[in-house]
């Protein structure tokens, strides 16, 4: 029975090809996998233990499976910094067909490689093949697409407009990307640039940084109101605060409030102090829960118009 010590000492994940190059026969690999010392979570890639895989090991397995020119992409690239969920397996996961089976401890891992010889997705690995150049950067020692490329790629496979708005706004809020880089990646799409992503980027260029602000702007446009300043600074004796939408010459602001029912007591107290400070600076601040902006657009617009017009 082989010992775990025969596995290359500098890694815990390796392709069968690499094990052969290290002098480990196929028979020894099969025996180690069969007895549970090692495991083969996806075809051709071996892990030097039989327990659950860590997040990093799952990424390494996916990269080894897809080949040396592959890199983490889409949701998996953004998992390194943004607030995104991994995919669950479907018949067509992120638009890619494959025999998918998510491991018990996590979801799918997405990788991209340049278009060429077709590689089928398998297990928990979703392989995207791109006609656009795939130029990886190293993040935590792993090759990934840039954050801007990952945001645009996720947007292409999104099934809902809200998903596109969420991934764009979250990446911007966390300073993973800048608007100019997102726009450059979007231009590279050519005719594949869809209306959801185009709209989200237009909002970002206006200074909007949340999905709620996009909902608020739809109310503003539907009501025929003048365009406000978005994410506008308001200087107060208590400091500088930012308001989602501000009609500065009217002294009226509006906010899309998506947090009101999820604040801690300390956050709620700070939120009230901020609101009082903005009011004290001469800005009448209207606040709208995001669900109401979506469900009751007309009456929200009327409330704003009564003070702005």
C-alpha positions as CSV (number, residue, x, y, z in Angstrom):
1,X,0.0,0.0,0.0
2,X,1.5,3.3,-1.0
3,X,2.4,5.9,1.6
4,X,1.2,9.5,1.3
5,X,4.9,10.5,1.4
6,X,5.4,9.4,-2.2
7,X,3.1,12.3,-3.3
8,X,5.2,15.2,-4.5
9,X,6.3,17.0,-1.3
10,X,5.6,20.5,-2.7
11,X,1.9,20.0,-3.4
12,X,-1.3,18.3,-2.3
13,X,-3.0,18.4,-5.7
14,X,-1.5,17.0,-8.9
15,X,-2.6,15.8,-12.3
16,X,-2.0,12.1,-13.0
17,X,0.5,13.2,-15.7
18,X,2.6,15.0,-13.1
19,X,2.5,11.9,-10.8
20,X,3.8,9.8,-13.7
21,X,6.6,12.3,-14.3
22,X,7.5,12.0,-10.5
23,X,7.9,8.3,-10.9
24,X,4.6,7.2,-9.4
25,X,2.9,4.5,-11.5
26,X,-0.7,4.4,-12.4
27,X,-1.2,1.2,-10.4
28,X,0.1,3.0,-7.2
29,X,-2.3,5.9,-7.8
30,X,-5.2,3.6,-8.4
31,X,-4.4,1.6,-5.2
32,X,-4.1,4.8,-3.1
33,X,-7.4,6.2,-4.4
34,X,-9.2,2.8,-3.9
35,X,-8.0,2.5,-0.3
36,X,-8.9,6.1,0.5
37,X,-5.5,7.5,1.1
38,X,-5.8,9.7,-1.9
39,X,-8.8,10.8,-3.9
40,X,-9.6,11.7,-7.5
41,X,-12.4,14.3,-7.2
42,X,-12.5,15.0,-10.9
43,X,-11.1,12.9,-13.8
44,X,-7.3,12.9,-13.9
45,X,-6.6,15.1,-10.9
46,X,-5.5,13.5,-7.6
47,X,-5.5,14.9,-4.1
48,X,-3.1,13.6,-1.5
49,X,-5.7,12.9,1.2
50,X,-9.1,11.3,1.5
51,X,-11.0,14.1,3.4
52,X,-13.0,17.1,2.4
53,X,-11.3,19.6,0.1
54,X,-10.5,23.1,1.2
55,X,-11.5,26.0,-0.9
56,X,-8.0,26.4,-2.2
57,X,-7.7,22.7,-3.0
58,X,-10.9,22.9,-5.0
59,X,-9.5,25.8,-7.0
60,X,-6.3,23.9,-7.6
61,X,-8.1,20.8,-8.7
62,X,-10.1,22.9,-11.2
63,X,-6.9,24.5,-12.6
64,X,-5.1,21.2,-12.9
65,X,-8.1,19.7,-14.7
66,X,-8.4,22.5,-17.2
67,X,-4.8,22.7,-18.1
68,X,-1.8,25.0,-17.8
69,X,-3.4,27.9,-19.8
70,X,-6.5,28.0,-17.5
71,X,-7.3,30.5,-14.8
72,X,-10.0,31.0,-12.2
73,X,-12.8,33.1,-13.7
74,X,-16.4,34.3,-13.3
75,X,-17.8,33.7,-9.8
76,X,-14.7,31.8,-8.7
77,X,-12.4,34.7,-9.5
78,X,-14.6,37.1,-7.6
79,X,-14.8,34.8,-4.5
80,X,-11.3,36.0,-3.7
81,X,-12.7,39.5,-2.9
82,X,-16.3,40.1,-3.7
83,X,-19.5,39.0,-2.1
84,X,-20.7,36.4,-4.6
85,X,-22.1,32.9,-4.2
86,X,-20.7,29.9,-6.0
87,X,-22.9,28.3,-8.6
88,X,-25.0,25.2,-7.9
89,X,-25.0,22.4,-10.6
90,X,-27.6,22.6,-13.3
91,X,-27.9,20.9,-16.7
92,X,-26.3,24.0,-18.1
93,X,-24.3,25.7,-15.4
94,X,-23.5,29.3,-16.3
95,X,-24.5,28.4,-19.9
96,X,-22.0,25.5,-20.1
97,X,-23.1,21.9,-20.5
98,X,-21.4,19.2,-18.5
99,X,-21.8,16.2,-16.2
100,X,-21.8,18.3,-13.1
101,X,-21.8,17.2,-9.4
102,X,-21.1,19.7,-6.7
103,X,-19.0,18.4,-3.7
104,X,-20.8,18.3,-0.3
105,X,-18.7,21.1,1.1
106,X,-19.2,23.7,-1.6
107,X,-20.4,24.7,-5.0
108,X,-18.9,24.8,-8.5
109,X,-15.5,26.2,-9.6
110,X,-15.4,28.2,-12.8
111,X,-12.2,28.4,-14.9
112,X,-11.6,29.9,-18.3
113,X,-9.1,29.0,-21.1
114,X,-8.6,30.2,-24.6
115,X,-10.9,28.8,-27.3
116,X,-9.4,25.9,-29.1
117,X,-9.6,22.2,-28.5
118,X,-12.9,21.5,-26.8
119,X,-12.7,20.5,-23.1
120,X,-15.8,19.1,-21.5
121,X,-16.8,20.3,-18.0
122,X,-16.8,17.7,-15.4
123,X,-17.7,17.2,-11.7
124,X,-17.6,20.5,-9.9
125,X,-15.4,22.2,-12.6
126,X,-17.1,24.5,-15.2
127,X,-14.8,25.2,-18.1
128,X,-15.5,28.3,-20.1
129,X,-13.7,28.7,-23.4
130,X,-13.2,32.2,-24.6
131,X,-12.5,33.8,-27.9
132,X,-11.3,36.9,-26.1
133,X,-7.7,36.7,-24.9
134,X,-7.4,35.2,-21.4
135,X,-4.6,37.0,-19.6
136,X,-4.3,35.8,-16.0
137,X,-3.0,37.6,-13.0
138,X,-1.8,36.0,-9.8
139,X,-4.1,36.4,-6.8
140,X,-3.0,34.6,-3.6
141,X,-0.6,32.6,-5.9
142,X,-3.4,31.3,-8.2
143,X,-3.9,32.5,-11.8
144,X,-7.2,34.3,-12.2
145,X,-8.8,36.7,-14.6
146,X,-8.9,40.3,-13.6
147,X,-11.8,41.4,-11.4
148,X,-13.1,43.6,-14.2
149,X,-13.1,40.6,-16.6
150,X,-14.7,38.4,-14.0
151,X,-17.5,41.0,-13.4
152,X,-18.2,41.2,-17.1
153,X,-18.1,37.4,-17.5
154,X,-20.6,36.9,-14.7
155,X,-22.9,39.5,-16.2
156,X,-22.9,37.6,-19.5
157,X,-24.2,34.4,-17.9
158,X,-26.6,36.1,-15.5
159,X,-30.3,35.1,-15.7
160,X,-31.7,38.2,-14.0
161,X,-31.0,42.0,-14.3
162,X,-30.6,42.2,-10.5
163,X,-27.7,39.7,-10.6
164,X,-25.9,42.0,-13.1
165,X,-26.5,45.1,-10.9
166,X,-25.4,43.3,-7.8
167,X,-22.1,42.0,-9.1
168,X,-21.2,45.4,-10.6
169,X,-22.1,47.4,-7.5
170,X,-20.4,44.9,-5.1
171,X,-17.1,45.0,-7.0
172,X,-17.2,48.8,-7.1
173,X,-18.1,49.1,-3.4
174,X,-15.2,46.8,-2.4
175,X,-12.7,48.7,-4.6
176,X,-12.0,45.6,-6.6
177,X,-12.5,47.5,-9.9
178,X,-12.8,50.9,-11.3
179,X,-15.5,52.0,-13.7
180,X,-13.0,52.6,-16.5
181,X,-11.7,49.0,-16.4
182,X,-15.3,47.7,-16.5
183,X,-16.1,49.8,-19.5
184,X,-13.0,48.7,-21.3
185,X,-13.9,45.0,-20.7
186,X,-17.5,45.7,-21.9
187,X,-16.3,47.3,-25.1
188,X,-14.3,44.2,-25.9
189,X,-17.5,42.3,-26.0
190,X,-18.7,44.1,-29.1
191,X,-22.2,42.9,-30.0
192,X,-22.3,40.6,-27.0
193,X,-22.7,43.5,-24.7
194,X,-26.3,43.2,-23.4
195,X,-28.7,45.8,-22.2
196,X,-28.5,44.8,-18.5
197,X,-24.7,45.3,-18.3
198,X,-24.8,48.5,-20.5
199,X,-27.4,50.0,-18.1
200,X,-25.4,49.0,-15.0
201,X,-22.3,50.6,-16.4
202,X,-24.2,53.8,-17.3
203,X,-25.4,54.0,-13.7
204,X,-21.8,53.4,-12.4
205,X,-20.5,56.2,-14.6
206,X,-23.1,58.5,-13.0
207,X,-21.6,57.7,-9.6
208,X,-24.1,55.1,-8.5
209,X,-22.7,52.3,-6.4
210,X,-25.6,50.2,-5.3
211,X,-28.5,48.2,-6.7
212,X,-30.9,50.4,-4.7
213,X,-29.6,53.5,-6.3
214,X,-30.4,52.0,-9.7
215,X,-34.0,51.3,-8.5
216,X,-34.2,54.8,-7.3
217,X,-33.1,56.2,-10.6
218,X,-35.8,54.3,-12.4
219,X,-38.3,56.0,-10.1
220,X,-36.7,59.4,-10.9
221,X,-36.8,58.8,-14.7
222,X,-40.4,57.4,-14.6
223,X,-41.5,60.5,-12.7
224,X,-39.8,62.9,-15.2
225,X,-37.7,64.5,-12.5
226,X,-34.5,66.4,-13.2
227,X,-31.4,64.3,-12.9
228,X,-29.9,64.6,-9.4
229,X,-26.3,64.3,-8.2
230,X,-25.7,60.6,-7.4
231,X,-23.7,59.5,-4.4
232,X,-23.4,63.2,-3.6
233,X,-21.3,64.5,-0.7
234,X,-23.0,66.6,2.0
235,X,-20.7,68.5,4.4
236,X,-22.1,68.8,7.9
237,X,-20.6,69.9,11.3
238,X,-20.5,66.2,12.1
239,X,-18.5,65.4,9.0
240,X,-19.0,64.5,5.3
241,X,-21.8,62.1,4.4
242,X,-23.0,60.8,1.1
243,X,-26.6,60.8,-0.2
244,X,-27.8,58.5,-2.9
245,X,-29.6,61.2,-4.8
246,X,-29.4,65.0,-4.2
247,X,-31.1,67.9,-5.8
248,X,-28.7,70.4,-4.2
249,X,-30.5,73.6,-5.4
250,X,-33.7,72.3,-3.9
251,X,-32.2,71.1,-0.7
252,X,-33.8,67.7,-1.2
253,X,-32.2,64.2,-1.1
254,X,-33.5,60.7,-1.5
255,X,-32.1,57.4,-0.4
256,X,-32.8,53.8,-1.4
257,X,-32.8,52.0,2.0
258,X,-32.0,48.3,1.7
259,X,-30.6,47.9,5.2
260,X,-33.2,49.2,7.6
261,X,-34.4,45.9,8.9
262,X,-30.9,44.4,9.2
263,X,-29.0,47.0,11.3
264,X,-27.6,46.3,14.7
265,X,-28.5,48.7,17.5
266,X,-25.2,50.5,17.0
267,X,-25.6,50.7,13.3
268,X,-29.1,52.0,13.7
269,X,-28.0,54.7,16.1
270,X,-25.2,55.8,13.7
271,X,-27.7,55.9,10.9
272,X,-29.9,58.2,12.8
273,X,-27.0,60.5,13.7
274,X,-26.1,60.6,10.0
275,X,-29.7,61.5,9.0
276,X,-29.9,64.2,11.7
277,X,-26.6,65.7,10.5
278,X,-27.8,65.8,6.9
279,X,-31.1,67.4,7.9
280,X,-29.1,69.9,10.0
281,X,-27.1,70.9,6.9
282,X,-30.3,71.9,5.2
283,X,-31.1,68.8,3.2
284,X,-34.6,67.3,3.5
285,X,-33.8,63.5,3.2
286,X,-36.5,61.1,1.9
287,X,-35.9,57.4,2.5
288,X,-37.5,54.6,0.5
289,X,-37.1,50.9,1.2
290,X,-35.9,49.2,-1.9
291,X,-38.9,46.8,-2.1
292,X,-41.2,49.8,-2.2
293,X,-39.2,51.4,-5.0
294,X,-39.7,48.3,-7.0
295,X,-43.4,47.7,-6.2
296,X,-44.7,51.2,-5.9
297,X,-42.7,53.3,-8.3
298,X,-45.4,55.8,-9.1
299,X,-46.2,56.9,-5.6
300,X,-42.5,57.1,-4.7
301,X,-42.0,59.4,-7.7
302,X,-44.9,61.6,-6.6
303,X,-43.5,62.0,-3.1
304,X,-40.1,63.2,-4.5
305,X,-41.8,65.4,-7.1
306,X,-43.9,67.2,-4.5
307,X,-40.6,68.6,-3.1
308,X,-38.4,68.8,-6.2
309,X,-40.7,70.2,-8.8
